[in-house]
Amino acid sequence: MASFDGNSDSPLHVLVVGGGLSGLATAISVSLAGHRATVFEAAPQPHPFGSGVVTCPNGTRLLSRWGIDEDVPDTGNHTSIAGWQLCDPLGTPLRQVLIAGDGGDDAKAHQGSLPPWTFHRVNLQLALLRRAQELGATVRFGARVTGLDDEDDDAGVTIQLESGETHQGDLVVIAEGTNSRLRNVILDQPVDPVATGYVAYRITVDRSMVHDPALVTFMNAAGIRTWVGKGSYVSAFPMRRGAQLSMMVLIPHGQLPHGATAAPEQELKDYFKKWDTLLPSMIDAAQRVNKWAAMHLLPEHCSPQGTCILVGDAANTMSPFLNQGLSLDLEDAATIGCLLGHVHSTSQLPAATALYARLRNAQAKRVREETAIFEKQLRDMAGGCINDEESSAPGARSCSKLEYAQATSVHTTSTDFGDRTGRLAPEWMWSYDAYAEAEAAFKSDPF
Ligand SMILES: Cc1cc2nc3c(=O)[nH]c(=O)nc-3n(C[C@H](O)[C@H](O)[C@H](O)COP(=O)(O)OP(=O)(O)OC[C@H]3O[C@@H](n4cnc5c(N)ncnc54)[C@H](O)[C@@H]3O)c2cc1C
């Protein structure tokens, strides 16, 4: 088994429940640490659907370390993001970050870091699957886990599958996603997802359906653009080398017309009809529009016994305003892999998982707080700026582009990654290196 990242000489058997992005990433990091990973995924095959996902530099650096940076012929695997722009509803830039000249090698050199990458989720899941298998992990599809028993310390942990099979391991990693069922089985008290108050839409656009030349130009430029207004948030970016576009929309619940659920495309077109014309163009060209109530979940990363941990969305589901969800999930995977690299006996596991939980609860909390501050900033920036039919209602206030821009400090192209006062993401968030942090924590608190 490959073991270049760790120093374990007595492999543990780690059972991973869920073969989504964080489950597979965990299988990679555990295998690299010299342990044995078996992933149980309920779906019969890798999910064939989804849209765009983004890794910020703190997530990109992990994918690169794990070898997930190869290019796929024709569609490409990832798209390196060269810039990120925050705009008002009409598309006027409020802040922007230039990440790299061409998204290529220059980006690598930028502050010693890698740029954000965008993927189609299907491509990323397949790339992680391939890498996990190359490293010796076993991935079983069509294997839903229905029960878990960690009562008997000496016997490790046992999981039960829907089929009736049971499997025993030293550690169980729950990577079931936001609606995890096993989360409440292993935690002392129930932790359930809570509605954020936003309705979310995810839209995929194929280039072949695009007729607006401005949208073609946008898809050719490897940038993320975020529009904010009326408390709503839209983020769009190209993926698969510009062959597709992913658009994510969050609208406060109360702003949608009552009962409008049957035709999400029309709902969105009505909502955005006075915004930047790129938005209706995207909706016109949409192939798929998914709509759901956005949820969040308070971070909780470990069972009290220390024999089960949670990773990814099962541990911590976050509002997407700073695009940190997936990167945090990958950090979970890297942190447990790194710490397990120091585990040579099962007696060390409770201390290793406790350190994992301490690191990850703290980082998730910090990112969550920063996300809330950013969300509030967006709401404040949009406060009073109404640019639809309400603006002609008596007493309603509309604002000019200039006034809108003055509502916040406008920063033009910056080569820094940013901080809360002026740019799009704080430096500490994008520069977080999960392996370095876990190593440093182990050195100061060895087990
Ligand atoms: C089909 C799908 C499409 C998605 N599309 C997008 C997208 O386009 N853009 C975006 O930003 N995010 C998308 N997400 C969410 C995104 O993948 C997550 O937010 C995150 O980045 C990775 O989360 P995760 O692996 O922790 O959880 P998830 O991605 O939710 O994966 C959890 C996995 O666990 C499996 N599972 C659950 N319970 C069990 C069980 N008891 N036994 C065995 N297996 C189990 C599920 O089938 C799933 O594959 C999608 C998620 C899914 C599942």
The ligand as a Tripos MOL2 file, in Angstrom:
@<TRIPOS>MOLECULE
LIG
   53    58     1     0     0
SMALL
NO_CHARGES

@<TRIPOS>ATOM
      1 C1        -25.8930   13.9600   -6.1350 C.3       1 LIG1
      2 C2        -25.3010   15.2000   -5.5490 C.ar      1 LIG1
      3 C3        -25.1430   16.3310   -6.3540 C.ar      1 LIG1
      4 C4        -24.5850   17.4840   -5.8150 C.ar      1 LIG1
      5 N1        -24.3840   18.5570   -6.6420 N.ar      1 LIG1
      6 C5        -23.7430   19.6490   -6.1600 C.ar      1 LIG1
      7 C6        -23.4550   20.7430   -7.0180 C.ar      1 LIG1
      8 O1        -23.7450   20.7160   -8.1860 O.2       1 LIG1
      9 N2        -22.8300   21.8390   -6.4890 N.ar      1 LIG1
     10 C7        -22.4800   21.8960   -5.1630 C.ar      1 LIG1
     11 O2        -21.8930   22.8980   -4.7330 O.2       1 LIG1
     12 N3        -22.7400   20.8550   -4.3290 N.ar      1 LIG1
     13 C8        -23.3680   19.7460   -4.7980 C.ar      1 LIG1
     14 N4        -23.6430   18.7000   -3.9530 N.ar      1 LIG1
     15 C9        -23.2270   18.8280   -2.5570 C.3       1 LIG1
     16 C10       -21.7020   18.6680   -2.3960 C.3       1 LIG1
     17 O3        -21.2690   17.4730   -2.9470 O.3       1 LIG1
     18 C11       -21.4010   18.7660   -0.9320 C.3       1 LIG1
     19 O4        -21.8310   20.0310   -0.4770 O.3       1 LIG1
     20 C12       -19.9430   18.6330   -0.5000 C.3       1 LIG1
     21 O5        -19.0960   19.4430   -1.1010 O.3       1 LIG1
     22 C13       -19.4750   17.2280   -0.3300 C.3       1 LIG1
     23 O6        -20.2490   16.7280    0.6560 O.3       1 LIG1
     24 P1        -20.2440   15.2880    1.2630 P.3       1 LIG1
     25 O7        -19.4250   14.3330    0.4990 O.co2     1 LIG1
     26 O8        -19.9210   15.4940    2.7010 O.co2     1 LIG1
     27 O9        -21.7820   14.9460    1.1390 O.3       1 LIG1
     28 P2        -22.6150   14.5460   -0.1380 P.3       1 LIG1
     29 O10       -22.0780   15.1690   -1.3490 O.co2     1 LIG1
     30 O11       -24.0240   14.8080    0.2110 O.co2     1 LIG1
     31 O12       -22.3670   12.9760   -0.2380 O.3       1 LIG1
     32 C14       -22.8700   12.0620    0.7240 C.3       1 LIG1
     33 C15       -22.8420   10.6760    0.1050 C.3       1 LIG1
     34 O13       -23.1610    9.7140    1.0960 O.3       1 LIG1
     35 C16       -24.0550    8.7710    0.5540 C.3       1 LIG1
     36 N5        -24.8120    8.2040    1.7070 N.ar      1 LIG1
     37 C17       -25.6570    8.8900    2.5150 C.ar      1 LIG1
     38 N6        -26.0940    8.0720    3.5020 N.ar      1 LIG1
     39 C18       -25.4900    6.8700    3.3030 C.ar      1 LIG1
     40 C19       -25.5190    5.6350    4.0090 C.ar      1 LIG1
     41 N7        -26.2260    5.4770    5.1260 N.pl3     1 LIG1
     42 N8        -24.7870    4.6030    3.5280 N.ar      1 LIG1
     43 C20       -24.0170    4.7450    2.4240 C.ar      1 LIG1
     44 N9        -23.9610    5.8980    1.7100 N.ar      1 LIG1
     45 C21       -24.6700    6.9500    2.1650 C.ar      1 LIG1
     46 C22       -24.8910    9.5630   -0.4250 C.3       1 LIG1
     47 O14       -25.4640    8.7340   -1.4180 O.3       1 LIG1
     48 C23       -23.8380   10.5100   -1.0120 C.3       1 LIG1
     49 O15       -23.1870    9.9600   -2.1160 O.3       1 LIG1
     50 C24       -24.2140   17.5340   -4.4430 C.ar      1 LIG1
     51 C25       -24.3900   16.4030   -3.6210 C.ar      1 LIG1
     52 C26       -24.9200   15.2420   -4.1700 C.ar      1 LIG1
     53 C27       -25.0650   14.0220   -3.2760 C.3       1 LIG1
@<TRIPOS>BOND
     1     1     2 1
     2     2     3 ar
     3     2    52 ar
     4     3     4 ar
     5     4     5 ar
     6     4    50 ar
     7     5     6 ar
     8     6     7 ar
     9     6    13 1
    10     7     8 2
    11     7     9 ar
    12     9    10 ar
    13    10    11 2
    14    10    12 ar
    15    12    13 ar
    16    13    14 ar
    17    14    15 1
    18    14    50 ar
    19    15    16 1
    20    16    17 1
    21    16    18 1
    22    18    19 1
    23    18    20 1
    24    20    21 1
    25    20    22 1
    26    22    23 1
    27    23    24 1
    28    24    25 2
    29    24    26 1
    30    24    27 1
    31    27    28 1
    32    28    29 2
    33    28    30 1
    34    28    31 1
    35    31    32 1
    36    32    33 1
    37    33    34 1
    38    33    48 1
    39    34    35 1
    40    35    36 1
    41    35    46 1
    42    36    37 ar
    43    36    45 ar
    44    37    38 ar
    45    38    39 ar
    46    39    40 ar
    47    39    45 ar
    48    40    41 1
    49    40    42 ar
    50    42    43 ar
    51    43    44 ar
    52    44    45 ar
    53    46    47 1
    54    46    48 1
    55    48    49 1
    56    50    51 ar
    57    51    52 ar
    58    52    53 1
@<TRIPOS>SUBSTRUCTURE
     1 LIG1         1 GROUP 0 **** ****
